[in-house]
């Protein structure tokens, strides 16, 4: 990639963002039967996004509007089915275009941070060969299984056929063989049952007399009350509820005989209420149910470090034919659990001392093995050993080595999924709709928190079994492709693809996720089961940490600054190296995932670090695109550690003759180019909470085109300074958008910023409206505010007229449009009712969208979280409201 001139690719000119983001939302909203169900990986990029991005990065921009419209329409069709696969005809059309673009042979797609394999799978779906690598053995294993081993099993008949129906037809059979991966699916189910049954013969005595019925055990950790007059055993509970199903309530209650704790199960109740949990507030603070004393977190930590925290079997639930029943543990349940002993060779890999991801070590649970009960360790070790021994048996059954390796590898991955349901990280969750209780697996977030009460599942049936894990896994096989791929464990700073291609990668997000540390949860089980099949992946006791390209101080220096320097230097080397794997004329796609939050220096540091590496590697950003990274439940996520938006940066080597520019010229360019770019981002419904991060893309696009931006003193302006200038320019853009609003709405914005929804002095309102050329009466007549006595209060939070439409208003305003949309979306009928109003807004639509962004910005800065969430919800739904409002059946119904 040394050319200083190149033909632009479609991705550097246009993308159908609305359709791509809608498909990503559908992908994130689907929880089962997706590629993510093969094995846990963190913050995976949605498949539809990679499908669209890879295609658009390889296809030349036609420089003809009609041809460009055709290509964009094809991308829309490639993602039109949301979480489902594209139609075969559309996929064939895309493959044909790629072949015509590359008559000398299709380029590979190269991902040196292959993660869960989505980049590589989508490359193969488009007919492209793939090359993936990762330093971490866990993502390397996942991607190798999906893109290297699964294609070798494509169309092959199973060793153990399964009858599909009464006629005796074999499941998945087609003329000449079997369909897709149906053959290995059948064998995986067969061998999973075999391993499960063999394991159960060993494990059966450890689970009590009624374990065959499929039980779930509820465990509660305990501590000792510090009150000398009490000294009772305190159950450390976050909830006493077992079920809130109507007419069939169940909960636990603590009982005391002196200081001795007993736990009673109240089941099958038509009415009643569980006690308040003993956990209070934030942190590990608990009330003693016997004396009411508060056991502070420091005391719990002290008892934990001394090994004095207990573990109490509190309840047993049984899955019946029609409902789940609950009971108190019998003596046999206690004995079985207490006598289970794990193997002696379980590795004692320490959990790192990083409290934001690992809280267990503070309470004495210092190793990964301590995340599992002794019985769970025995369960997982037994299954792992049986899987490891299975390879020779598969060969004896008639399979070749490649088939045996694939069967054992996928069973090893299923063991990882099984481990998510076989540890103390499993929470008992009450479904708010049905009221029923269900187990939630480990890694609901990107961390391993301290769980005070948890559920232990039977390994014989259901989600906690190997067969349950395999059933979930094979349901996602329909997303795999009969492609060509290679995956190696390698450092991104030195990895080399067999031939140059398109580098498209989603690298680590600075210090947002502890990939290697978290992977040890799975690695210990993968290594036990698969070391003989993948010796290159499992040579060490734990996953490598020192070479991981993250900015985690405990791994890369003792200070935050040292870790940042390591990250920037490492990625500078990486991007220099990847240029050798990039084919001439092709861009490089680098994804940065913005952490959902209210902003601040922490996220600025993440952004500046990856951008500094790109700039230091003498690359420029030629395009940026925001891709939604969340599903439909985003509204509850404000301020949480969740991926909010993927910012895709299209990069190319900076031309050798690139010029420098002055700081003044850079500021002029920002003010000239950032405004239209921000409007494009808003039109694509980038969420307000992400706008500042998304705006970095076009801002840095301007910055990176120059060899250097120099200050008046002649010193280069660093990335951090440029980012602050971009943020300032963004504020000016939003201010300008406010200036384009109608005067009543401009007054409302300023009044709301000062007073919120509270009433304030009429005289202050009069002073505020006069510079806008209106009066307080004008504001009242426009139904933006109300005045009572000598007080003025804004309208828009409650008691709105849900028949309002602009056509029936003498002075319709953007303020009214925003708040009537919000009222109907959040409080009164949902998206359908809001879309009906959207269809009637006409010229107010753009102004309403700009105002929603402005109000969200104000709410974020003033920490008005409830208002921030509401405005964010409106923008999040904007694309869908526009789509629905264009549906004649919606817009024609009851509007006029």
N, C-alpha and C positions, 0 to 999 in steps of 0.2 A: 504493500500500500504506500508507494512513494509518489504516486501521481499527484501533481498539484492541480490538475483539472480532472473533473469527473462528471459523469452524467448523473443528475440527481435521481434518487430512488423515490418511489411514491411516498414512502414514509417521511421524506423530507419536505413534502408539499401538502399532503392531505391524508386524513384518516376519518372514517365514520365513527367518531368517538361515542356518540349516543348509543349506537347499536352494540358496539364493543362493550361499553359499560353496562348496558342492560344484560348482556350475556354473562358478564362477570358476576353481576348480582345474582342471576339465576344459578350460576355455578356455586357461589358461596352459600346460597340458601339451601341447596340440596345437601343433606347430611349423610345419606347412605347411597351406596351404589356408584360412587365416584372414584376416580383414580386415587384420591386421598385415602381411601379405605384400605388400600394395599398395606400401607404402613404409615405411622405418624411421621410427618416432617413439619417444620415450623414455617409459617407464613408462605405457603406455596402460591405461586403466580397462577391465576385461573387459566385453564386450558384454552378457552376461546381467545384470550388476549394473546397468548403466544402464537396461536394459529394465524391471527390477523397480522401481528407484528412481523413475523418471519416472512409471510407472503409479501407484505408491503415493503420490506427491506430489500427484497430480491428483485422486485419488478421495477423497471425504469418508469419514471414519470413520463407520460406520453407527450406532455406539453401541448395537449389538445384537450379542450374542455369536454368534448363528447366522449373521447376515449377514456379520460380520467373518470367521468361519471360512470362509465361501464365498469372500470376496475373497482371503484368504490362500491358499486352495487354488488359486484362479486364478493367482496369482503363482507358486506352486509349479509349476503346469503350464507357465507361460511360460518357466521356466528348467529344466524337467525334462530336456530333451535335452542339457544341458551345453553343449558347444561348438557343437552343431548348432542349427539354427533351430527355433523352436517350431512345434508342429502348427498347421496353418491354422485349424482350428476354434477352438482356444484363442485364437489371435491375433484372429480375427474377433469372438469373445466380448468380449475386452478392448477392441477398438475400439468395439464397440457400447455398452459401458458408458460409455466416455469421451464418446461423442456424446450419450448421454442426460444426462450430467452437465453438458454445455455446449451446451444447445439453441440458443444464439445464435451458435455458432461455436467451433471448437476453438482453444485458445490455442497460440501458437508456443512452441517450446522454444528458449531463448536461451543460447548458450555463447560468452562473450567470450574464452575461451582454448581454441579448438576443437581444437588438437593434431592427433591422428590421425583425428578425425572421429567417434569412436564414440558420443558423446552425440547428435550430430545424426542419425546413421544409425538409432539406436534410437528416437529421436523419430519419424522418418519411418516406421519399422516399425509404430509404434502409430497411424499415421494422422495424425500431427501435423505441421504445417509447422515449419520450423526456420530459425533465423538464427544464423550463426556468424561469428566474427571472431577475428583474432589479429594482433599487431603483426609477427610473424615471417612472412616470405613463404613459407617451406617448409611449415609446417602449414596456412597459408591455402590454398596450392596443393593439398595433399592433400585437405582438407575440401571445397574447391570442386569438385574432380574427382568426389568420391564422392557429394556431396549436391546439387550444382547441375547439373553437366554430365552425369553418368551418367543421371539421370532423363529428360533430354531425348532420350537415345538409346534409351530403353526401347521395346521392341517393334518397332524399325525394322529393315528388311531390310539386309543387308550389300551393299556395292558389289561385293564379290568373294565370292559364295557358295561354300561348301565342301560337297562331297558327304559325306553321313554314312555311307552303306552302298552295296552293289552295286546296289541298286534305283534309285539316282539321287536318293533323297530328300535334301533339303538339311538340314544339321545345324541343329537348333534351330527348324525350321519348324513352325508351327501354323497352323490356319485363320485367315486374315486378316493374317498377318504372321509374325513370329518370336517365340520365347519369351524374355521378359526382355531380357537384354543379349547374347543369342547373336549378334545381328547385328554389334555393335561388337567382340565377341570375335573373330569371324571376320576382320574387317578388321584388327584389331590384329595378329593372327598373320600375316596376309598382308603388311602393310606392314612389320612387324618383319623378316620374311624378306627383303623388298626392301632395306631399309636395311642389314641384315647382309651381304647379298651384294654390294651396292655398296661398302660399307666394306671388305670383304675384298679387292676388286680393288685398292683403294688400299694396304691394309695387308699384303697377301700377301708382298711382298718383304722386309718387316721381320721375318719369323718363320722363316726358314730353309726348307730343301727339304722337310721332312717335316711341316710345320705343319698341313697339311690333316687329319692323323690325329688331331688333338685332343690336344695336348700340355699338360703342366704343367711349369713351370720352377721349380726350387728355388734361391733366392738366399740368400747368407749375407754379412752385413757383416763387414768385417775391420779390424783395427787393427795397429799395429806394436809388438812387444815392446820394453819399455823397458830390458831387460837388454842392455848394450852388447855383451856377448860373444855375444848371440843375434841380436837385431834381426829376428827372423822375423815373417812375416805371421801374425797370430793370427785364426783364424776365430771370430767371436762367435756361438756357437751355444747354443741352449736345448735342442736334441735333435739327435742324429745319425740317428735312426730315420726310415725312409721307410715301412716296413710291418712289422707284427708278426703277419701272417697265418700261421697254423700251416702249416709245411712250405714257406712261400714268404716267408721273412724277407728284408728289404732294409734296408740302412743305408749311411751314408757314413763314410769314415775319412780323417783328415788324414795326409798323407805329406809328408816334407820331403827335399829335395835341397839340403843346406846350409841357407840361410835361406829358400829358395823353397818355397812351399806348393803342394801338389797335393792334390786330393780324389778319392779312389777310391770308386766305388760298388760295394758288395757286394750282389748281387741273386740271388733264386731259391735262397736257402740254406735247408736243412732245419734247421740249428742254428747257433748263434753268438750273439754279443752285440755291440751297438753300443758304441763308446767312451763314456765319460762326457762329457757336454756341457762345454764350456769355461766356461760361466757358472757361478758359484759363489755361493751364498747370496743375500741380498737385494741389490738395487741392481745396477749395471752393473759387476760385478767378474768378471774372466775369468782363467783359467789359460792360460799358454802351453803348447801340447802338445809343443813342442820342448824347452824348457828347464825347464818347471814353474814359472816365475816368475809371480807374481800381478800382473796389470795392474789397478790400482785404478780405481774409477769416475772419480776426478778426472783421471786420465791419459786415459781414454777421452773425457771431456768436452773436454779440451784439444785432443786430436787432431781431434775433431769440429768444434770451433769454428774450427780452422784449415783445415777442409775436407780432412783427411787420412784420414778413414775410407774404406775401400774397399768394393766390392760385387762379390762373386764368384758367378758362375753355377756351382752345385755339382752339380746333378743334373737329369735330364729324365725325366719319367714319361709313359707313353702308355697311354691307356685302350683295352684290347683287348676282344674279344668276350666273354671269360670272366674275365679278370683284368687287373690293371694291371701293366705291366712298367717297369723302371727301368734307366737307363743313364747313363754319363758324358756330358757335353756334347761334341758334335763341334765342330770348328773353325767349321763353318757356323752353328751355334747361337750361338757367341760373336760372330761377325761381324755377324749379323743384329741381335742385341740391342744391340751397341755402336754400330751405325750409325743406329739409329732416332733421329729428331730430332723433337721436338714443335713445334707451331706457335709463332710468335713472340709471339702475342697472348694467351697464357695469363696470366690475372691473378695477380700475386704478392701475394696476400692473406696477411698475417702470421698465424701461429698466436699466440694470446695467451700471455703469460708467466704461466701458471697451472699450475704443475707437477703438481698433483693430477689434472688432466685432460689436459694436453699435456706429455709428457716429451721430445718430439723437439727443441724449441728448445734445450735444454741441450746437445744433441749436434750442433748445427749444422744441423738440419733445421727451419728457422724458418718456412717458408711452408706453406700447404696444398698448393701444387703439389709441394713436396718429399716429400709422402706417396706420390707416384706416380713410378714409373720413367719415363724419357723415352718409352719405348715405350707405356706405359699412358696417358700424357698424349696421345700421338698417337691412340691407340685411342678414347679417350673424346671428344676434340675432333672427330675424324672422324665419329663417330656423332651427336654433337650437331649438327654442321653439316648433316648429311643429314636429320635430323629437322626442323630449322628450315626446310629447303627443301621439305619434303614437303607443307605445307599447300595450296599452289596445285595440286599434283598430285592431291590428294584431291578438290579441287573440280573439276578437269578430268575426273576419273573419274566425276563425277556427284553428288558429295556437296555438301550445302549448307554454309554457313560454320559452323554449329553442329556439324555432323558432323565437318568437317575440324578444328575446334578441339578437339573431344573426342578424336579419333584422335591428334593431335599431342601433346595434353596427357598422355594416358596413356602414350604412348611416351616423353615426357620424364620422367615418373615412373619408368618402367621403366629409363631411363638412370641414374637415381639408384640404383636397386637394383643395376644392373650395376656401378656404381662401387664398391659394397661388396665386389665380387669382383675389382675391377681396381685394387688399390692394394697398397702394402707393408704394409697392416694385415691381410692375409689370412694366417692361421696354418695350418700343416699339422698336422692333428690325427689322432692314432691312436685309433681306436674301441676301447674296452676290451673290447667283446664280440666283434667280428669280427677285430680286429687290423689291419684295413685302414686305409689312410691316406685322408684327405679334407680339402678346404679348408674353413675356417670363415671367414665374411665378417667385415668390419669391424663394430665395435660389439657385441662380445660383452658389453661393459660400457658404462657411460655415460662413456667417455673415449676418448682417442686415445693409447695408450701407445707407447713406442719398441719396434718389432719388429726384433729382430736377425737373424732368419731368417724368410723368408716365401715364399709360393707365388705365382707369376704364372700366371694361367689364360689359355688361348686365348680370343680373342673370337669364335671361329667357332661353337663348339658348347658346350653345357652351361651351367653356372651363370654362367660369365663372359661369356656372349654376350647380346645383346639379346633373341634369341628365348627363351633360357632365362629371362630376367627377365620377359618377357611371359607365358610359360607359367605361371610362378609367380603372377603378378599376376591373370590372368584366372580362375585356380582359386578366387580369393576373391570373385569377382563375385556368387556366389550369396548373399552376405550383404548385398548392396545392395538398395535399395528404389526403387520407382517413386513417389517422394515429391516434395515441394515444398520447396525450400530456397534460401537466399541466403547467400553467404559473402563477406565483405569483409576487406581488410587495414585494421585500425583499432586504436587504443589503447583498452584496456578502461576507461580513465579517462574516455573521451569517447564511446565507441561507443553507438549508439542503434538498437534494433530498430524495425522498421516499426510494430509494435504491441506492447503489453505482453503478457507471457506468463510462462512458468515459466523462471526463471534456474536453470540446472543446469550447474555448471562444475567443472573439475579444474585449478585454477590452479598456477603454478610453485611448487615446494617450496623457497622461501627461496634457499639457495645450494647445494642438493643436486645440481642438474644444470645445466650450462652450455648451455642450449638454443640460444641465438643463436650462441655460439661454435662449438658442434659442428655447427650447421646449415650453416656455411660449407663444410664438406666436400661437401655436396650442391649448395649454392646456385650455385657456380661453373659446374656442368654444367647445372642447370635454366635458369639465366640464358642460357647460350649457345644452348640449344635452344628456349626458350619466350618469349624477351623480346618477340617480335612478337605473340604470342597473349595474353600477360598483362602488358601494359606497366605496369599499376599495381603489380605485384609485384616488378619487376626493374629499378627505376630506379637503384639504387645498386650499387657494385661488390661490396659484402659485405652481410650481413644487419645490420639496425639493432641496435645494442647499448645506446645511451644510454637509450632509453626502455623497455627490457625491465624488467618488474617482478620482478627478482631482487635478492638481497642480495650481489652480487659486488663486492668493494671496488674492483677495477680498472676497473669501469664506473661505479660510483656513489659516488664519494668515495674517499679514500685510506685510510680506516680501516674496521675491521669495524663500529664503532659508527655511522659515517656511512652505511654501506651498509644497516645495519638500519633506521636512521631513514628512509632513502629507501624501503625496502620497506614499512614500516608506514604512512608517509604516502601512498605510492602506492596501497596497497590500501584505506586509509580512503577516499580519493577514489573508488576503483573501486566499493566497496560503496555509497557514497552515490549514485554515478551509476547503478548497476544497479537501485537501488530504483525509478528512473523506468521501467525496462523490465520491472518485475515487475507482473503483473496483480493487482488487488485480491483478497485472500483466498487467494492462493497463497504458499507459502513459497519460500525460496531455498535451493538445495542447493549446499553448498561442500564440496569434497573436499580433505582433507589426507592426503598419503601419508607414513606414518611410515617413516623410513629404518631398515632393519634394523641393529641394533647393540645393545650392552650397556647403553645409556643414557648419561646424562651431560649436562653443561651445553650441549653443542652442539645436541642435539635439543631441550632445553628452550628454547633461544633460538629455534629454528624454530617451535616450538609457540606460544610467547608472542607472536611477531611476528604471525602470522596471526590469532591470537585478539585481540590488541590492536587490530588493524584492524577486526575485526568489532565489538568493543565500542565503539571510537571512532566508528564509523558509526551508533551508536545502534541496534544490533540485538541481539537476544537469541537464544540457541540453545534451540530447543524440542525437539530430539531429536538423538541421535547413534547411529550404527550402524557397527560395525567390519566391513569387507569384506576377505576374504583377498586378498592381492596376489601370492601366489606359487604355483608349481605343486608337483609331487610331489618335486622335488629340494631342498626347503627345508633339509633337515637339514645339508647341507654349506655352507649360507650364513651360519651364525652369524658376526656381526661383519663381514660384507662390506657394500659399498655397494650394497644392493639394496632395492627397495621391498618392505616386509614386509606392511603392512596399509594399506588405505585407510580413513580415518575420515571418514564422511559426516556433516556437520553440517547440520541442518535449522534455518534461520534465519528470523526474522521481525523487523520493526521493533519495538523495545522500546516498550511503551505509554507515552504521555506522562506518565501518572500513576504510573509505576513508583516504588516507594519505595526508600529507602536502608535498609541494615541494618548492625548493628554486627559487628565481627570475631567476637565471641562468638556471635552468632546464626548467622553464616555457618558457623562450626565445628560448631555444633549440627546445622545442616541437613546438613552433609557427613556427619556420623556417623550421622544418621538415614536418609539417602537413598543414600549411596554403597554400603553393604553389599549391599542387594538388587540394585543396578545391577551390581556386580562379579560377583555370582552369575549374573546374566543373561549377562554377557560370557563367563564361564567355561562356562556351559551352551551358548553358541554356539561353543565351542572356539576363542576368540581365543587365538592362540599365546602362550605365556608370555613370550617375548621382546618381545611387543607389548603386554602387559597394562598396563604403566605408561602408555604413550602412549594406549591405548584408554580408560583410566580418566579421562583428561583431559576426554573428551567429557561424561559425566554430571556431572563436577565443575564444569566451566565452564558447564554448563547451569544449575546452581544459582547460580553467580557472576553470570552475565549477565542473570538475571531482575531484578536490582536495578539501579537507576540508579547506585548506588555502594555498595561495602562500605567502611566507614570504621573506622579504628583508634581506639584509646582517645584518641589525641591529636586526633581529628577529621579526620585526613588520609585521602584515598582509598587503599585497598589496591591496589597495581598488580597486573597480571596475573601477573607473575613470582612475587610473594609468594603469590598465590592458588594457583598451580601447586605451589609447595612444600608448602602446606598440604594440597592434594589428595594429593600423594605420601605425606605423613605419614599421612593418613587411610587410604590404600590399605594401607600397612604394618600399620596397626591392624586392618584387615579381615582381612588374611592371618593376623595373629597370632590373631585370634578363631577363624578357621577351624581353625588348628592346635589351639586349645583344645577344639574339638569332636571331635577324633580320639580313638580308643581310647588308653589310657595307654601301652601298649607302643609304639605308633607315635609318640606324643609324645616318649617317651624317645629313640626312634631318630632323630627329627629333630634333637633337641638334641645327641645324641652325634655324629651325622654332621656337623653344622655345626662341631663342635670337632675331631673326629678323622678325618673322612672314612671311608675303608674300612680304615684302619689299626687294629691292635689297640692297646689302651691299658689302663691299670691298673684292676684289678677294684675297688679301693677307690673310685676316681672314679666308676665305674658305679654302685656301691652308693649313693653320695651323690646321684647324679642320679635314681635311681628312687624313693627313699623319699618325696620330696614328692608323687609321683604315686600313692602308695598301693599300690605293687607292689614286687616284689623282682627281683633279677637272675635268679633261677630262673624267675619268671613270664615274663620276656623270653625266656629260653632255651626254655621250653616252648611259647611262641607262635611259635618259629622265626624270631624277628626278629634274634637275635644268638646267638653261640656263645662259650663260655668255655673256655679251655685254660690250665691252670696258674693264674697270677694275671693273665691278660690276657683282655680282652673285645673281640670284633670283630663288627661288624654283618654280617648275611647279606643278600644281594640282588644282588651284582654278578656272581657266576658260580656254576656247579655247582648250579643250581636244579633241583628235581624237576618235570619238565614234565607230570606227571600230577596236579599239585596243583590242587584245587578247594576252595572254602571248606567245602562240605558234609562233606568228609572231614577237616577240621581242627577239633580241639577248641576252639581259640581263634583263629579267623581274624582278621586285622588288615588295616588299610588299607595298612600298609607291605608286607606280603606281596603284596597285590593289585596294587599299583603295580609291584613289581619282577618278579613273575611275568608281568604283562602286557608289560613292557618286554623281558624275556628272550625271550618268544615272538614279539613283534613284530620286534625287531631281530636276534636271534640264532637264532631257532628256528621258522621256518615262516611268518613274516610276518603280514599282517593276518588271514588266515583262522584261523590258530591262536589269535591273540590274541582274535579275536571269539568263538571258542568259549569261551574263558575268561570274557570279558566277559558272555556270556549266563548264566554261573553265579554272578556276583558278587552279584546281588540287592542287599541294602541296603548293601553295601560300595561300590557304584559311585560315588555322590556323594562319599563320603569319599576314595576313591582319586583322583578328579579333583582335589579340593581339595589333596590331598597332593602330587600331581604339580606343581601350580603352586608350592606352597611350596618344594619341593626345587629346582625350577628357579630360583626367586628366590635361594635360598641359593647355588646353584652359580654364578650370574651374579655375585653380590657377591664371591665368593671366587675368581673366575677359574678355576673348574674346568670348562674348556671341554668336555671329553669328556662329563662328566656332564650339563652344560647341554644339549648337543646331543641326548642320549638322552631326557631328559625333554621337551624341545621336540618331538622326533619322536613321542612318545606322545600329547601333546596335539594335535599336528597331525593325527594319525590318529583322534582320539577319535570324531568324528562318523561316520566310516566304520565304525569298530568297533561303535558303537551300532547303525548300520544293519544291518550284517552279523549282529550278535548277535540281531536281531529276525527274521532269516530262519529259519524253522523247519527248513530243510534243514541250516543250520549248527548251530543250537543243539541239534538232536536227535542230532547225529552224535558219538558217542563221549564224551559229557560225564559220564555217570553209570555 
